[in-house]
Amino acid sequence: MLVGLIHGYALGESIYGAERTPLYAYLLGLAVIQSTIALAAMGLARTLARSDAVKLRLIGAGTAGVGLAVFMQQLVPAP
């Protein structure tokens, strides 16, 4: 969690106090990159599944499981 805060601080510090145009460009670029990554992952999943709904759902469940595991690592402190 600390790493996420530091990362957010570093990114936020670079854009803090900027005029609206660079801020909008930053947010637009972030949205485009995130959308590109999501669409690429969707295309890869569809290619791997080859129109088999069960495989596609298993790929989605695996992706959700990895995301949940990473999320829980951020919430639960290490012993």
C-alpha positions as CSV (number, residue, x, y, z in Angstrom):
1,M,0.0,0.0,0.0
2,L,2.9,2.3,0.8
3,V,4.3,1.8,-2.7
4,G,0.9,2.8,-4.2
5,L,0.9,6.0,-2.2
6,I,4.4,6.8,-3.2
7,H,3.7,6.1,-6.8
8,G,0.5,8.2,-6.7
9,Y,2.4,11.0,-5.0
10,A,5.2,11.0,-7.6
11,L,2.7,11.1,-10.5
12,G,0.5,13.7,-8.8
13,E,3.5,15.9,-7.9
14,S,4.5,16.1,-11.6
15,I,1.1,17.4,-12.6
16,Y,0.1,19.4,-9.5
17,G,-0.2,23.1,-10.2
18,A,-0.2,22.7,-13.9
19,E,-2.6,24.5,-16.2
20,R,-5.7,22.8,-17.4
21,T,-4.4,21.9,-20.8
22,P,-1.5,19.6,-19.6
23,L,-3.8,18.2,-16.9
24,Y,-6.4,17.2,-19.5
25,A,-3.7,15.8,-21.8
26,Y,-2.3,13.7,-18.9
27,L,-5.7,12.3,-18.0
28,L,-6.6,11.7,-21.7
29,G,-3.3,9.8,-22.2
30,L,-3.9,7.8,-19.0
31,A,-7.3,6.8,-20.2
32,V,-6.1,5.9,-23.7
33,I,-3.3,3.7,-22.3
34,Q,-5.6,1.9,-19.8
35,S,-8.2,1.3,-22.6
36,T,-5.5,0.0,-24.9
37,I,-4.3,-2.5,-22.3
38,A,-7.8,-3.6,-21.5
39,L,-8.7,-4.1,-25.2
40,A,-5.5,-6.0,-25.8
41,A,-6.3,-8.3,-22.9
42,M,-9.8,-8.8,-24.2
43,G,-8.6,-9.6,-27.6
44,L,-6.0,-12.1,-26.2
45,A,-8.7,-13.8,-24.1
46,R,-11.0,-14.1,-27.1
47,T,-8.2,-15.5,-29.3
48,L,-7.3,-18.1,-26.6
49,A,-11.0,-19.1,-26.0
50,R,-11.8,-19.5,-29.8
51,S,-15.6,-19.0,-29.2
52,D,-15.7,-21.5,-26.3
53,A,-17.7,-19.7,-23.6
54,V,-16.4,-22.0,-20.9
55,K,-12.8,-21.2,-21.7
56,L,-13.5,-17.5,-21.9
57,R,-15.2,-17.6,-18.5
58,L,-12.3,-19.5,-17.0
59,I,-9.9,-16.9,-18.4
60,G,-12.0,-14.2,-16.8
61,A,-12.1,-16.0,-13.5
62,G,-8.4,-16.4,-13.5
63,T,-7.8,-12.7,-14.3
64,A,-10.2,-11.7,-11.6
65,G,-8.4,-14.1,-9.1
66,V,-5.0,-12.6,-9.9
67,G,-6.5,-9.1,-9.4
68,L,-8.1,-10.1,-6.1
69,A,-4.9,-11.7,-4.9
70,V,-2.9,-8.5,-5.6
71,F,-5.6,-6.4,-4.0
72,M,-5.6,-8.5,-0.9
73,Q,-1.8,-8.2,-0.7
74,Q,-2.2,-4.5,-0.5
75,L,-4.8,-4.7,2.2
76,V,-3.4,-7.3,4.5
77,P,-0.1,-6.4,6.1
78,A,2.8,-8.9,5.8
79,P,3.7,-10.8,9.0
